[in-house]
């Protein structure tokens, strides 16, 4: 059956992820595949694709990309992982016929999942814009340190801004392309990351640098998408 393309940015497709064993991993990521025009969001055991590119998309294209991503992620996790619909997920987990066990990973386990998420993203984006890939890596580092090493997270955010400045050749060129928020994100990240507290000292960074930098990276995504 041929599925007719549909227009409309923001068209969203959603699935749940399932492993063969009952215990389910939890991971998060977000990135754009510029060539296909989709934003991929991994949110726990939910996978969401939203079309943000110009032109048209189809449910078949979304499904194909989702399956490719899940297969790639499963390879790096070393686990069987596949897509199911929301209805299928509830049928498997709602009592009395189904159940799902979630568990808290130790530090090593969390690091392994984070590494698999990064490797899967970079494999899927292997031919994509290098600056965008580097920004995603820095944002992932910042997110992982957000609640434990906030000053270090601010430094990661600052490095993402530096990547974009390098990409456009100068800060003024980057601001012209992406907006004045880039300058604000750089300043806030610099302020938050300037003084890393010694052992026993209180963390004081607000984490605002991460949010501002993520907005700037989204502006760069739109720049690449041509929207």
C-alpha positions in Angstrom: 0.0 0.0 0.0 1.4 3.4 -0.9 1.1 6.1 1.7 0.6 9.6 0.4 3.1 12.2 1.6 1.7 14.8 4.0 2.8 18.3 4.5 2.9 20.1 7.9 5.8 20.8 10.1 5.3 19.4 13.5 3.6 16.2 12.4 4.5 13.8 15.2 4.8 10.0 15.3 5.2 8.2 18.5 6.1 4.6 19.6 7.2 2.8 22.8 10.4 0.8 23.1 10.4 -2.7 24.4 13.1 -5.2 25.4 12.7 -8.9 25.5 13.2 -9.1 29.2 10.9 -7.3 31.7 13.3 -4.8 33.1 13.4 -1.7 30.9 16.3 0.7 30.5 15.7 4.5 30.7 17.5 6.9 28.5 17.1 10.3 27.0 18.3 12.1 23.9 17.2 14.7 21.3 18.7 15.5 17.9 17.7 16.4 14.3 18.4 14.3 11.2 18.7 17.2 8.8 18.7 15.1 5.6 15.3 13.5 6.6 14.0 16.6 8.4 13.0 14.7 11.5 13.6 15.6 15.2 14.2 12.4 17.2 13.3 12.4 20.9 14.1 9.5 23.1 12.3 10.0 26.4 12.6 7.0 28.7 10.9 4.2 26.9 9.1 6.5 24.4 10.4 7.4 21.0 9.0 10.4 19.2 9.7 11.7 15.7 8.4 15.1 14.6 8.8 16.4 11.1 10.5 19.8 11.1 11.9 20.1 7.6 10.5 21.8 4.6 8.5 19.9 2.1 6.6 16.6 2.8 6.9 13.6 5.0 5.1 10.3 5.3 4.3 7.8 8.1 6.4 5.3 6.2 9.5 7.6 6.2 9.0 8.2 9.9 8.7 4.5 10.7 11.8 3.6 8.6 13.9 6.1 10.4 12.6 5.1 13.8 13.4 1.4 13.1 16.9 2.3 11.9 17.5 4.3 15.1 16.2 1.6 17.4 18.3 -1.0 15.6 21.4 1.2 16.0 20.7 1.9 19.6 20.1 -1.8 20.4 23.4 -2.7 18.8 25.3 -0.3 21.0 23.3 -1.3 24.1 24.0 -4.9 23.4 20.3 -5.7 23.9 17.3 -6.7 21.9 15.1 -3.6 21.4 12.1 -3.0 19.2 9.2 -0.6 18.5 5.7 -1.2 19.6 2.6 0.9 19.6 1.2 2.6 22.7 -1.7 0.1 22.7 0.7 -2.8 22.6 2.8 -1.3 25.4 -0.3 -1.0 27.6 -1.3 -4.5 26.8 2.1 -5.8 27.9 2.3 -3.7 31.1 -1.2 -3.3 32.5 -2.2 -5.8 35.2 -3.3 -8.4 35.6 -2.0 -9.6 32.2 1.2 -7.7 32.0 3.8 -5.9 34.0 7.0 -4.0 33.5 9.9 -3.7 35.9 12.0 -0.6 36.0 15.2 -0.5 37.9 17.8 2.0 39.0 21.1 1.5 37.3 24.4 2.0 39.2 26.9 4.5 38.0 28.6 2.1 35.7 25.3 1.1 34.2 24.2 4.7 33.6 27.5 5.4 32.0 27.1 2.5 29.7 23.6 3.6 28.6 24.8 7.2 28.1 27.7 5.9 26.0 25.4 3.8 23.9 23.0 6.7 23.3 25.9 8.9 22.2 27.3 6.2 19.9 23.9 5.5 18.3 23.3 9.2 17.7 26.7 9.7 16.1 26.4 6.6 13.9 23.0 7.8 12.7 24.5 11.2 12.0 27.8 9.9 10.6 27.4 11.9 7.4 25.8 15.0 9.0 27.2 18.4 9.8 30.2 17.9 12.1 29.6 21.1 14.1 26.1 19.9 14.9 27.3 16.5 16.1 29.9 18.2 18.3 27.2 20.5 19.8 25.1 17.4 20.6 28.0 15.7 22.4 28.6 18.8 24.5 24.9 19.2 25.3 24.8 15.6 26.4 27.8 16.1 28.7 26.2 19.2 30.1 22.9 17.4 30.8 24.6 14.5 32.5 26.5 16.9 34.9 23.5 19.3 35.4 22.6 18.1 38.9 26.1 17.2 40.2 28.7 19.4 38.6 26.9 22.4 37.4 29.9 24.5 36.8 31.4 21.8 34.7 28.0 21.6 32.8 28.3 25.3 32.1 31.7 24.7 30.7 30.3 22.0 28.4 27.6 24.5 27.3 30.3 27.1 26.6 32.2 24.7 24.5 29.1 24.1 22.3 28.9 27.9 21.7 32.6 27.9 20.8 31.9 25.2 18.2 29.3 27.4 16.5 31.5 30.5 16.6 34.2 28.4 15.0 31.7 27.1 12.4 30.8 30.6 11.3 34.3 32.0 11.5 33.6 34.7 14.2 31.2 35.5 17.0 29.7 38.3 14.9 29.0 36.0 12.0 27.4 33.4 14.4 25.2 36.1 15.9 24.1 37.2 12.5 23.2 33.7 11.5 21.7 32.4 14.8 20.6 35.5 16.7 21.7 37.5 19.7 20.9 34.7 22.1 24.2 33.1 21.2 26.0 36.0 22.8 23.8 35.8 25.9 24.4 32.0 26.1 28.1 32.5 25.9 28.1 35.1 28.7 25.9 33.1 31.0 27.9 29.9 30.5 31.1 31.8 31.1 29.7 33.3 34.3 28.4 30.0 35.6 31.5 28.0 34.8 34.1 30.6 35.9 34.5 29.4 39.4 34.4 25.6 40.0 33.9 25.1 43.7 36.4 23.1 45.8 35.5 20.0 47.6 32.9 20.7 50.2 31.8 24.0 48.7 28.2 24.6 47.6 27.4 24.4 43.9 25.8 27.7 42.8 25.3 27.7 39.0 21.7 27.9 38.0 21.9 25.7 34.9 20.5 28.5 32.7 23.5 28.2 30.4 22.3 24.8 29.4 18.8 26.0 28.4 20.2 29.0 26.5 22.7 26.9 24.7 20.1 24.4 23.7 18.0 27.2 22.2 21.0 28.4 20.2 21.7 24.8 18.9 18.0 24.7 17.9 18.6 27.9 15.9 21.5 26.2 14.2 19.3 23.2 13.4 16.8 25.5 11.8 19.6 27.1 9.9 20.7 23.7 8.5 17.1 22.7 7.7 16.6 26.0 5.8 13.5 27.0 7.8 
